[in-house]
């Protein structure tokens, strides 16, 4: 399905992964394609050749398209390479879709993003359009998407006006960390403590992540993310050449994709889905909230009580 939105493709040294994403881009035929590539690492003998092959794959465009490239000679690392590439992208466009070389979207991801980029253009309450849904299959929705605090970035879209809030060095964190702002935004002391630890490490430079800095930037603006009612992107980047993902990430990254149905149904109100965010905090980030702690602590007792009830012929407590 074609898209009218420009696309930024972030690549590095994985030509086979890049080809899978390019196959989907050929179906979507974006009118503008921006390709940004970090430079090879000097301590990896095969990096230069792999980076060159990935660049060849990403620029092999056989549809009517304006192609722009930003190819680094030196390795900048994940945080600087990605964030500077996104800034470069928005030096040229007002809004667009962002894909990394291991994020393979369903073909309906592109019109989904285009619809939402148009619908929430200029709406400062919404800062991200994500293609990810990590919720349990049984969860029901009132529309084609919902609103979340979490800006999942395995295939996403945003606007220049939103990206202008990107605070890569978390300059304001030292002031905000002593306030109750984070707990007030997230609604849980346990979740706030988890993210306080993350932001501390990012601010110290212990984590080379643009994504955590982007999450912080969105939250300081009380910006919400749009997440689809079904997963639209699968992450194939788990393996020998992965840098920032691990086996646990693969549990959500390898989720199947499903088609978005059109015309899309928009929610009646821009209201965050707290139940979905609670599930994300526990299942995706491993945070034990108050309810989850209680369940974990009482699980042995609950199992015994359930067993006695079942033996007694009743499923009640």
Residue pairs with C-beta under 8 A, 6 or more apart in sequence:
1 27
1 28
1 107
1 108
1 110
1 111
2 28
2 29
2 110
2 111
3 28
3 29
3 30
3 97
3 110
3 111
3 113
3 114
4 30
4 31
4 114
5 30
5 95
5 96
5 97
5 110
5 113
5 114
5 117
5 157
6 30
6 31
6 32
6 33
6 34
6 89
6 92
6 93
6 95
6 96
6 97
7 25
7 28
7 30
7 32
7 33
7 34
7 96
7 97
7 98
7 99
8 34
8 35
8 36
8 85
8 86
8 89
8 96
8 97
8 98
8 99
9 18
9 21
9 22
9 25
9 33
9 34
9 35
9 36
9 58
9 99
9 100
9 101
10 36
10 37
10 81
10 82
10 85
10 98
10 99
10 100
10 101
11 18
11 35
11 36
11 37
11 54
11 55
11 58
11 100
11 101
12 37
12 38
12 51
12 54
12 81
12 101
13 40
13 47
13 50
13 51
13 54
13 241
14 50
14 54
14 101
14 102
14 237
14 241
15 50
15 53
15 54
15 56
15 57
17 101
17 102
17 236
17 237
18 54
18 57
18 58
18 101
19 57
20 104
20 236
21 99
21 101
21 102
21 103
21 104
21 105
22 57
22 58
22 60
24 104
24 105
24 106
24 107
24 109
25 33
25 99
26 62
26 63
27 107
28 107
28 110
29 63
29 64
29 65
30 65
30 97
30 110
31 64
31 65
31 66
32 65
32 66
32 68
32 92
32 93
32 96
33 61
33 65
33 66
33 67
33 68
34 67
34 68
34 69
34 70
34 88
34 89
34 92
34 93
34 96
35 55
35 58
35 59
35 67
35 68
35 69
35 70
35 71
36 69
36 70
36 71
36 81
36 85
36 88
36 89
37 51
37 54
37 55
37 58
37 69
37 70
37 71
37 72
38 51
38 72
38 75
38 76
38 77
38 78
38 81
39 51
39 71
39 72
39 73
39 74
39 75
39 76
40 47
40 48
40 50
40 51
40 75
41 47
41 75
42 75
47 75
54 101
55 69
55 71
58 101
59 67
59 69
61 67
68 92
70 85
70 88
72 81
75 81
76 84
77 208
78 208
78 209
78 210
78 243
78 244
79 168
79 208
79 209
79 210
79 213
80 210
82 100
82 210
83 166
83 168
83 210
83 213
83 214
86 98
86 163
86 166
86 210
87 163
87 166
89 96
89 98
90 96
90 160
90 163
90 164
93 160
94 159
94 160
94 161
95 117
95 121
95 157
95 158
95 159
95 160
96 117
96 157
96 158
97 110
97 113
97 155
97 156
97 157
98 153
98 155
98 156
98 157
98 158
99 105
99 155
100 154
100 155
100 237
101 237
102 235
102 236
102 237
102 242
103 131
103 154
103 155
103 233
103 234
103 235
103 236
103 237
104 233
104 234
104 235
104 236
104 257
105 131
105 155
105 232
105 233
105 257
106 131
106 232
106 233
106 257
106 258
106 259
106 260
107 259
108 232
108 259
108 260
108 262
109 131
109 155
109 232
109 233
109 257
109 260
111 260
111 262
112 129
112 131
112 144
112 145
112 228
112 232
112 260
112 264
113 129
113 131
113 156
113 157
115 264
116 129
116 145
116 157
116 226
117 129
117 157
117 159
119 266
120 126
120 129
120 226
121 159
122 161
123 270
124 161
124 221
124 223
125 222
125 223
125 224
125 270
126 147
126 223
126 224
126 225
126 226
126 270
127 151
127 158
127 159
127 162
127 165
127 218
127 221
127 223
127 224
127 225
128 151
128 153
128 156
128 157
128 158
128 162
128 218
128 223
128 224
128 225
128 226
129 156
129 157
129 158
129 225
129 226
130 148
130 151
130 152
130 153
130 154
130 155
130 156
130 225
130 226
130 227
130 228
131 154
131 155
131 156
131 228
131 231
131 232
131 233
132 152
132 154
132 155
132 156
132 227
132 228
132 231
132 232
132 233
132 252
133 227
133 228
133 229
133 230
133 231
133 232
133 255
134 152
134 231
134 252
134 255
134 280
134 283
134 284
135 276
135 279
135 280
136 279
139 276
139 279
141 229
142 267
142 268
143 229
143 264
143 265
143 266
143 267
143 268
144 228
144 229
144 260
144 261
144 264
144 265
144 266
145 226
145 227
145 228
145 229
145 264
145 266
145 267
146 226
146 227
146 229
146 267
146 273
146 276
147 224
147 225
147 226
147 227
147 267
147 270
147 271
147 272
147 273
148 224
148 225
148 226
148 227
148 272
148 273
148 276
148 277
148 280
149 185
149 186
149 219
149 224
149 225
149 272
149 277
150 215
150 225
150 227
150 277
150 280
150 284
151 211
151 214
151 215
151 218
151 223
151 225
152 225
152 227
153 211
153 214
154 233
154 235
154 253
155 232
155 233
162 218
162 223
165 217
165 218
165 220
165 221
165 223
166 213
166 214
166 217
167 213
167 216
167 217
167 220
168 210
168 213
169 203
169 213
170 199
170 202
170 203
170 213
170 216
172 220
173 199
173 200
173 203
173 216
174 203
176 182
176 220
177 196
177 199
177 200
182 192
182 195
182 196
182 219
183 189
183 191
183 192
185 219
185 222
186 192
186 195
186 281
187 274
188 278
188 281
188 289
188 290
189 290
190 287
190 288
190 289
190 290
190 293
191 281
191 287
191 289
194 281
194 285
194 287
195 215
198 207
198 212
199 212
199 216
201 207
202 209
202 212
202 213
202 216
208 244
209 244
218 225
224 270
224 272
227 276
228 260
230 258
230 259
230 260
231 255
231 256
231 257
231 258
232 257
232 258
232 260
233 257
234 253
234 254
234 255
234 256
234 257
235 245
235 249
235 250
235 252
235 253
235 254
236 253
236 254
237 245
237 253
238 245
238 246
238 247
238 249
238 250
238 253
238 254
245 253
248 286
252 284
278 289
278 291
281 287
281 289
282 288
282 289
282 292
288 296
295 302
305 317
306 317
309 315
309 316
309 317
